[in-house]
Amino acid sequence: MTKLGQWLCGLALLGSAWAALALAPPGLRLPAPFRQALLPLPLYRLATFNDCEEAAVELQEHISAARTDLRRRGLRF
């Protein structure tokens, strides 16, 4: 299974669990504080997604080095 497939399976499992709790099936009654915390949970997870500043700087250095090497070999872009 590819990494994309693994991410999609995990996302589908978590999404379905969240939807099952958020839609409150008839037999399940969550207390109001739990329900209020549950509904915005996916947005909270996206808002706290980590940035990798060190990796971004390293990637920019690699890109600059590759461009310099390609210019030296005669490629113009």
N, C-alpha and C positions, 0 to 999 in steps of 0.2 A: 504494500500500500504506500502510495506516495505521501510526502509530508502534507500536501494540500488535502488529500483525502482524510488524513488523520485530523487536521484542523477542522475540516467540514463536518466530520463525524462528531467531534467534540462539541462544536458549535451547535449542531443539531440536537445533541443530548441535553446540553445546558439550556438551549432555547426552549425545548419542549418541556423541560422541568419548570422553567420560569413561567411559561405560558399556562401550564397546568395549575400552578399555584396562583398566578395572577388572575386567571379567569374564574377562579373559585367554583369548582364543581359543586353541585347541590349537596353532596354529603360532607363537604369540607368547609368549615367556617373559620377563617383566620381572624384573630383579633385585629382591631383597627390599626394599632401601632405597627404590627408586622406587615399588614397590607400596605400601609403608607411607606414603609421602608422597602418593600419588595418591588413596587411598581417602577420607581426610577433607578433600580439597581443596574440595568444595562447601560444607562447613560452615565452613571457614576463610574462604572468600570472603564468606559471610554475616556472620560475626563481625566482619570488618573493613570492613563497609559504612559509608560516611561519613555522619555527621550534618551537617546544614546549619543550624547554630545561628543564623547571621545571617539566613538565609531564613526560619526559624521565627519569629524576632522581627519581621521585616518583615511576615510574613503576619498575625501577631497584631495589629500596628498597623493593617493594612488592615481587618481584621475589626472592630476597635474603631471605626475611622472610619466604616465602613459602618453599624454599629449606631447610632452617634450620629446619622448622617444620617437613618436610617430612623425613629428616635425623634422627631427634629425634624419629620419629615413626618407624624407621627401614627400610625405603625405600632407596635403593642405586641406583644412576644413574650416 
